[in-house]
Every structure is written in structure tokens, then in C-alpha cells.
Amino acid sequence: MSEKASSTGSEPLDKNNEVVPGYLGSTPPAGHPPQKSKRQWVERPDQLQHAVNTLKQARIVAIDAEFTQGRPRSQSDGGSSVPRLALLQLAIDQQCFVVDTLRMHNLAPLKAVIENPEISILLHGAGADIRVMAERGLHVAHYYDLEATSRSIFGQHESSLAAMLYRAFGIRLDKSLQRTDWTRRPLPPAMIAYAARDAEVTLALYYWLDQYYHDILKLHENRNQPEEVAVWIEPFLYGTAHTSPEMAVAEARTQGIILNKAQIYADCRAALANVTHPMRRNRLLRLIADLSLIQLAPDILPLLHACTSDERAGSARALGRLGIKSAHDQIVPLLQDPVHDVRKSAQTALHNLDDQGRRQQRATPSKTAEGLRSWVVETSDEASVPGDGGDWKARLRSIIEP
């Protein structure tokens, strides 16, 4: 099956010209529902070591964490709280270990599994679980985020674990205990089974995605190795930038990292070639649009046909914001894209291009020496960028150009 699902022929717009919600593409055949594995409760050091010895033999380990918000570290934290890890579920084929992380103060033995780069850790919605494990000294070395993978295929509103399990196996996930108090002890057997099930189905979902969407899944592989990009670009890719693109470029210019505008283009063009992770490439496209780097349009156009919805949507948005009117006809087919996010981005991009075209045609009158009025219509690419005369982009050019 093609990794970019084809449209089913459903109309992309309703009678009010609004984008029809939902995924409109085809879906591979449903797999067999995952079977309940052998579950083991772990609350003593010897049980934990046994679990680690077993898990170390596996190539893939699915992990899910249950946690609650804790108390503030100190008064200086201003009331902010840190998550309190209550359970850690680790599933492999036919076996699942549920670790009582409240009673087990020393989780160091798990480093042999979680921090082993030869073992692939599977997470669904990796961000929170990775942070809460790091609070206990466990730093994931090699992982796949199945929620991000599912979002790249079916869209952000179709990527929850419950939605994906229904799509992949035709089963409905019971989330009735999702907001329960995981710090209570002893935990009833029903809560332990509920916790184990999330890890077990995450493992099953991985196998289904690997069977039908292997290439997209591989794009979401994370080995915690920075991708080769210019140092000033990196914070924008990883969501750690604490300043605007304008200020980042100005600071890089002051530090001698950026010499001129040509280098900005070269750095972003090289990043487009080197960055493969869909989310980070999407953030790069946003940065390019923020900096009005219109000469990178030829590098962006091929991404309209990318296999991930992140890149198709991101490239359409970027081309629309850059005012690349020549991209209009290539964006139009995305109105029929199976993924709602892409259809919405294409519609927004086309509206931007049409609005910019109308703004371009509004001529500015001036008087000649004879007192006659004349009009000049700007049609350059630079003029097609809205607000480019007096906003921060104009100031940016005054900073970076010799």
C-alpha cells in the first residue's frame, strides 16, 4: 500500500466552503487484536533485576508511564510542580512488567534497558513520559513516538491511542481509569491490568505501523543525535528558542556566525537537505517563512508531495506566507488530500495567495510635476510579502545586509 493514502473521492469542502473534517483516505486491513500477555507486578529489587534480565534480551520494548502532579520542589518554584512517577509499564512479546516506582526508589537497573541505544523504546506521546522518566534518572536513548508517526499519516485529530487502536484493530480502548489516583496502594488488580494494557497495545500498534507504513515510521526514529544544521537554526528545530528569528539572526551576526543574507539562505537550504524528522522539518519551514526567504521556494515545492502530512501541510503554509504565486496550481491538489490538516493548510495558503494578489493590484497614486496622478503597481516577489515595508522583516534586512 502506498504510504500516502489516496483520496476516497469525498468532497474536500462543504457547502459553506469549509474543509470537511476527518481522514478521507484508505486504511490498511485491521490486524488481529493484541492478546493479553503474562503480567508481572514488580515491587522488590530482585523482581526488578529479573525484569531487566528479561527485557535486555528484547530488541523492542514498549513503555507507558502513569504519573500524577507532585508538590512544588521549593517555594522559589512559584508553585510549579513536577510529575510524580507512580508506575512504569514495560511490554515485550508475551510479557509485561508493571513496576511500582513509588516503592522502588532505585530504578538504576532499568538504565540497562532504557539507555541502551541497541534497544528501541516505543512510546505513544513521548514528551511527558520522557520527562517524567528523566526526573527519576532514566534517559531514553533510542525511541519511536507512535503518536507523532500516526499524526504524520492520518492527521493530528486521528492520532490518539484510542483512535489508532480502533483503526488498526477495530477495538475500543477503555480509558475509564485514565485520571485515577495512581499513587494509591495497594492498587486493585483492575488498575494494574489497565496500566499493563496500554503498554501491550502500544507494542501491537508498532507492528501494525511497521507493516504498512515502515518508511514513515523510520522518519520518526529518535536517537538523540543532533541533525547537522547551523548553530543558530538548531533552537528553532527543537522548540528551545527563547527569542524571535529577527533577534536570533541579529545575535548570530554580532557573534560572527552569520556574515550576510546569502549565508542565511545557504544555512536554511542545507538544513532542508539534512533534516529528515517531519516535526523538525515543519519547524524549519516555519522559520523560513518567518524570515521571508522567498528564494528557497524551489527547495520547498517538492515537499508538497512528501509522504508525511506534516511536510505537506508545512510546505503549503510556508509557500502561502512567502507569497509564491507560482505555487498556486501545485497547492490546489492538496485540497483533495486525505488528511484534514493538509486540506486546511492548503485552503489557508490559497487564501493568502489570493489576498496578496488583490493587495498587489491596489496601486499607490502619486502626482507628477505637472500635477497629473500616476500609479505604480509593485509586482516583485518582495512586494508580495505582506507587511514587508515597515515590520520586523524590513529591520532584519537592515541588520543582515551589508
Buried (B, 14 or more C-beta within 10 A) or exposed (E): EEBBBEBEEEEBEEEEEEBEEBBBBEBBEEBEEBEEBEBBBBBEEEBBEBBBEBBBEBEBBBBBBBBBEBEEEEEEEEEEEBBBBBBBBBBBBEBBBBBBBBEBEEBEBBBBBBBBEEBBBBBBBBEEBBEBBEEBEBEBBBBBBBBBBBBBBBBBBBBBBBBBBBBBBEBEBEEEBEEBEBBEEEBEEEBBBBBBBBBBBBBBBBBBBBBBBEEBBEBBBBEEEEBEBBEBBBBBBBEEBEEEBBBBBBEBBEEEBBEEBEBBBEBBBBBBEEBEBBBBBBBBBBBBBBBBBBBBBEBBBEBBEBBBBBBBBBBBBBBBBBBBBEBBEBBEEBBBBBBBBBBBBBBBBBEBBEEBBEEBEEEEEEEEEEEEEEEEEEEEBEBBBBEBEEEBBEEBBEBBEE
